[in-house]
Amino acid sequence: MNDKVEKVWGHINDIGVCMLTTQTGSGLRSRPMMAMADSESNTIRFIADRRQAKDDEIKASPEVGLTFCDTSGKVFLSVTGMAKIDQRQQEVRDHWVSMADLWFDHGKDDPNAILIVVTPCLAEYWEGLGTAAQSIEMIKAKLSGGKPDLGENDMVKMAGR
């Protein structure tokens, strides 16, 4: 795994919660989800409720977007990937996290619990500077007529495609 791919997985693990965007018949729909990243298998899993339509949207159109944001650390990450639904209860149990108990009456044995499994294909990240450093860069750019250096931005091909 190269350094940039490792950096992407590090950001996913550090931030943890993202907006999952699926395609509906009438447009796009985003909702916050807790990501369980596994760089070894190149997957990001989510525990989801089959009654919330995410599975139907993914079956109809499996390309999804994930947006991770850490405003305090000035890190923004966008991941595009292919999603599939895993309804096997043993897989749900194997990937269960205690936080999911808040949404499911029967815990890891709840028949409505499913896994969304995303294989990342492409990621783009932005790592910004702190507020003081950004201000200095803006002033330097204004005085020099150049562009400010506001941090690192890179597009990273993941192993998915």
C-alpha positions as CSV (number, residue, x, y, z in Angstrom):
1,M,0.0,0.0,0.0
2,N,1.5,3.4,-1.0
3,D,1.8,6.3,1.4
4,K,-1.2,8.3,-0.1
5,V,-3.5,5.3,0.2
6,E,-2.4,4.8,3.8
7,K,-3.1,8.4,4.4
8,V,-6.6,8.0,3.1
9,W,-7.3,5.0,5.3
10,G,-5.8,6.9,8.3
11,H,-8.2,9.8,7.7
12,I,-11.2,7.4,7.4
13,N,-10.2,5.7,10.7
14,D,-9.5,9.0,12.5
15,I,-12.7,10.7,11.4
16,G,-15.0,7.7,11.7
17,V,-18.4,9.2,10.7
18,C,-19.2,10.3,7.2
19,M,-22.1,11.2,5.0
20,L,-23.1,8.3,2.8
21,T,-24.6,9.5,-0.5
22,T,-26.8,7.2,-2.6
23,Q,-28.7,7.7,-5.8
24,T,-32.5,7.7,-5.7
25,G,-34.9,7.7,-8.5
26,S,-35.3,11.5,-8.1
27,G,-31.7,12.5,-7.2
28,L,-29.1,12.1,-4.5
29,R,-29.7,11.4,-0.8
30,S,-27.1,11.7,2.0
31,R,-27.1,10.6,5.6
32,P,-24.6,10.3,8.4
33,M,-23.2,6.9,9.0
34,M,-20.5,5.4,11.2
35,A,-17.8,3.9,9.0
36,M,-15.9,0.7,9.9
37,A,-12.8,0.8,7.8
38,D,-10.8,-2.3,6.9
39,S,-7.8,-1.4,4.7
40,E,-6.7,-5.1,4.5
41,S,-9.9,-6.0,2.7
42,N,-10.2,-2.6,1.0
43,T,-13.7,-2.2,2.4
44,I,-15.7,0.3,4.5
45,R,-18.7,-1.3,6.2
46,F,-21.8,0.3,7.7
47,I,-24.5,-1.2,9.8
48,A,-27.8,-0.2,8.4
49,D,-31.5,-0.7,8.8
50,R,-33.2,-2.5,5.9
51,R,-36.3,-0.4,6.5
52,Q,-34.6,2.8,5.6
53,A,-34.4,2.3,1.8
54,K,-30.6,2.4,1.6
55,D,-30.4,-1.2,0.5
56,D,-33.0,-0.6,-2.3
57,E,-31.1,2.5,-3.5
58,I,-27.8,0.7,-3.6
59,K,-29.3,-2.3,-5.4
60,A,-30.6,0.0,-8.1
61,S,-27.5,2.1,-8.3
62,P,-24.4,0.8,-6.5
63,E,-22.0,3.7,-7.0
64,V,-21.9,5.8,-3.7
65,G,-20.1,8.8,-2.3
66,L,-18.7,9.1,1.2
67,T,-17.7,12.5,2.6
68,F,-15.6,12.7,5.8
69,C,-14.9,16.0,7.5
70,D,-12.7,16.9,10.4
71,T,-13.0,20.7,10.7
72,S,-10.8,20.9,13.8
73,G,-8.0,19.1,12.0
74,K,-8.8,20.8,8.7
75,V,-9.1,17.5,6.9
76,F,-11.7,16.9,4.2
77,L,-12.0,13.6,2.3
78,S,-14.3,12.4,-0.5
79,V,-14.4,8.7,-1.4
80,T,-16.3,7.2,-4.4
81,G,-16.9,3.5,-4.3
82,M,-19.1,0.6,-5.2
83,A,-21.5,-0.6,-2.6
84,K,-23.3,-3.9,-2.0
85,I,-25.6,-5.2,0.6
86,D,-24.7,-8.1,2.9
87,Q,-27.8,-9.5,4.7
88,R,-26.1,-12.5,6.2
89,Q,-26.8,-12.3,10.0
90,Q,-23.4,-13.9,10.8
91,E,-21.6,-11.1,9.0
92,V,-23.7,-8.5,10.8
93,R,-22.8,-10.2,14.1
94,D,-19.1,-10.4,13.2
95,H,-19.0,-6.6,12.4
96,W,-21.3,-5.4,15.2
97,V,-20.3,-2.4,17.3
98,S,-22.0,-1.5,20.6
99,M,-23.1,1.9,19.3
100,A,-25.4,0.2,16.8
101,D,-27.5,-1.1,19.8
102,L,-29.0,2.4,20.0
103,W,-30.8,1.8,16.7
104,F,-31.8,-1.8,16.9
105,D,-34.1,-3.2,19.5
106,H,-32.7,-6.7,19.2
107,G,-29.0,-5.8,19.0
108,K,-26.8,-7.8,16.7
109,D,-29.6,-10.3,16.2
110,D,-32.1,-7.8,14.9
111,P,-33.5,-9.1,11.6
112,N,-33.5,-5.5,10.2
113,A,-29.8,-5.1,10.6
114,I,-27.8,-5.4,7.4
115,L,-24.3,-4.4,6.3
116,I,-23.5,-2.0,3.5
117,V,-20.1,-2.9,2.2
118,V,-18.3,-0.2,0.1
119,T,-15.2,-0.9,-2.0
120,P,-13.4,2.5,-2.4
121,C,-12.4,3.3,-6.0
122,L,-11.2,6.9,-5.8
123,A,-10.5,9.3,-3.0
124,E,-9.6,13.0,-2.9
125,Y,-8.4,14.7,0.3
126,W,-7.7,18.2,1.4
127,E,-5.5,18.9,4.4
128,G,-5.7,22.5,5.4
129,L,-3.5,24.7,7.4
130,G,-4.4,26.1,10.8
131,T,-6.2,29.5,11.0
132,A,-3.1,31.5,11.6
133,A,-1.1,29.9,8.8
134,Q,-4.1,30.4,6.4
135,S,-4.2,34.0,7.3
136,I,-0.5,34.5,6.6
137,E,-0.8,32.7,3.3
138,M,-3.7,34.9,2.3
139,I,-1.8,38.0,3.1
140,K,1.3,36.8,1.2
141,A,-0.8,36.0,-1.8
142,K,-2.5,39.4,-1.7
143,L,0.8,41.2,-1.5
144,S,2.5,39.1,-4.2
145,G,-0.4,38.8,-6.5
146,G,0.0,35.0,-6.4
147,K,-2.2,32.2,-5.1
148,P,-2.2,31.2,-1.4
149,D,-0.9,27.7,-0.4
150,L,-3.7,26.5,1.8
151,G,-2.6,23.0,2.3
152,E,-2.3,19.6,0.5
153,N,-4.8,18.3,-2.0
154,D,-4.5,15.0,-3.8
155,M,-6.5,12.5,-5.8
156,V,-5.8,8.9,-4.8
157,K,-6.7,5.8,-6.8
158,M,-7.8,3.1,-4.4
159,A,-7.5,-0.6,-5.1
160,G,-11.3,-0.9,-6.0
161,R,-11.1,-0.3,-9.7
